[in-house]
Amino acid sequence: MREDAVTREPLDSGTAHSARVYDYILGGKNHYRADEAAGDAMVEVWPALPVHMRANRAFMHRAGRYLAREKGIRQFLDIGTGLPTSPNLHEVVQETAPDSRVVYVDNDPIVLNYARALLDSTPEGRTAYVHADMRDPEAILDSPDFRRTLDPDEPVALTVIGILHFIHPSDDDHGLIQRLLDPLPPGSYLAATIGTADFAPEEVGRVAERYAAEGMPMVLRTHAEATAFFDGLELVDPGVVQVHKWRPGPDDEPVRDADIAMYGALARKPG
Ligand SMILES: C[S@@+](CC[C@H](N)C(=O)[O-])C[C@H]1O[C@@H](n2cnc3c(N)ncnc32)[C@H](O)[C@@H]1O
């Protein structure tokens, strides 16, 4: 990233933030005491939270590999990227296709501060970082970095992983996905994970209460609500399933269904 593309915002280290809590629970280093306290309180109410978060991350890796290897996708728009925890999406897809291009998007100032680590592309490929809010799709699609990095005539995989539980129906959640997909050509894909309380309602409900108490209200969706994000698209087998059941590989951590509060799916834009 060019230095002038980085607008550093003051960091609020006294308030927990989802990206930093996630980093803390995943064993990363980019968080503050408020995030540790929030994370500890959440793990106390649901000890499976780290397993659940790792399974979400592993889905992202498998979906990225599948898109690059099996579907020949070379362009990715990743919204709600989070703090750089290797391997990031560009590392996964550039391993298969070094010429892959990835645009990362997040609205957290601390993610922006660490964005340089996301921009460590292969020479053949390219990565870019857009500091924007998913609730403003046009800010993403009209950004110079998006336009410079991705070819509008070639398919793009829109990856929305571990973020939709922070996007409320009152924000027109489905409309946002639609607006992001609209300009992408047929043959593009949507990969998403969607938080749910279907498998451990009490425990996940308590985690949601903790997040809400920390100022991060969360939306948990049923299978039907999760599936509705893929309306009008062609779901790839096995459809909308808990993330650990989506094309698991031999290296994936074995987990119990009750420990995974996330649906995941991949679908193709027809046409
Ligand atoms: C739990 S992390 C997921 C990180 C990564 N995608 C993964 O699954 O490993 C959620 C990320 O979404 C970002 N986020 C939350 N609401 C957002 C919004 N409205 N616009 C852009 N990013 C958002 C947070 O800042 C955080 O980095």
The ligand as a MOL file (V3000), in Angstrom:
LIG
                    3D

  0  0  0     0  0            999 V3000
M  V30 BEGIN CTAB
M  V30 COUNTS 27 29 0 0 0
M  V30 BEGIN ATOM
M  V30 1 C -14.8080 -11.6620 13.2740 0
M  V30 2 S -13.8650 -10.6560 12.2040 0 CHG=1
M  V30 3 C -13.7500 -11.7230 10.7860 0
M  V30 4 C -12.3820 -11.6890 10.1380 0
M  V30 5 C -12.1930 -12.6200 8.9390 0
M  V30 6 N -13.1170 -12.3110 7.8600 0
M  V30 7 C -12.3610 -14.0660 9.3270 0
M  V30 8 O -13.4490 -14.5940 9.1630 0
M  V30 9 O -11.4090 -14.6450 9.8420 0 CHG=-1
M  V30 10 C -15.1120 -9.4730 11.6690 0
M  V30 11 C -14.5250 -8.2720 10.9430 0
M  V30 12 O -15.5940 -7.5500 10.3540 0
M  V30 13 C -15.3140 -6.1690 10.5030 0
M  V30 14 N -16.5620 -5.4330 10.4060 0
M  V30 15 C -17.6200 -5.4550 11.2730 0
M  V30 16 N -18.6030 -4.6450 10.8250 0
M  V30 17 C -18.1440 -4.1080 9.6490 0
M  V30 18 C -18.7170 -3.1970 8.7040 0
M  V30 19 N -19.9290 -2.6870 8.8840 0
M  V30 20 N -17.9880 -2.8760 7.6130 0
M  V30 21 C -16.7490 -3.3980 7.4100 0
M  V30 22 N -16.1600 -4.2590 8.2750 0
M  V30 23 C -16.8510 -4.6100 9.3790 0
M  V30 24 C -14.6660 -6.0610 11.8660 0
M  V30 25 O -13.9180 -4.8740 11.9910 0
M  V30 26 C -13.8150 -7.3130 11.8850 0
M  V30 27 O -12.5290 -7.0560 11.3990 0
M  V30 END ATOM
M  V30 BEGIN BOND
M  V30 1 1 1 2
M  V30 2 1 2 3
M  V30 3 1 2 10
M  V30 4 1 3 4
M  V30 5 1 4 5
M  V30 6 1 5 6
M  V30 7 1 5 7
M  V30 8 2 7 8
M  V30 9 1 7 9
M  V30 10 1 10 11
M  V30 11 1 11 12
M  V30 12 1 11 26
M  V30 13 1 12 13
M  V30 14 1 13 14
M  V30 15 1 13 24
M  V30 16 1 14 15
M  V30 17 1 14 23
M  V30 18 2 15 16
M  V30 19 1 16 17
M  V30 20 1 17 18
M  V30 21 2 17 23
M  V30 22 1 18 19
M  V30 23 2 18 20
M  V30 24 1 20 21
M  V30 25 2 21 22
M  V30 26 1 22 23
M  V30 27 1 24 25
M  V30 28 1 24 26
M  V30 29 1 26 27
M  V30 END BOND
M  V30 END CTAB
M  END
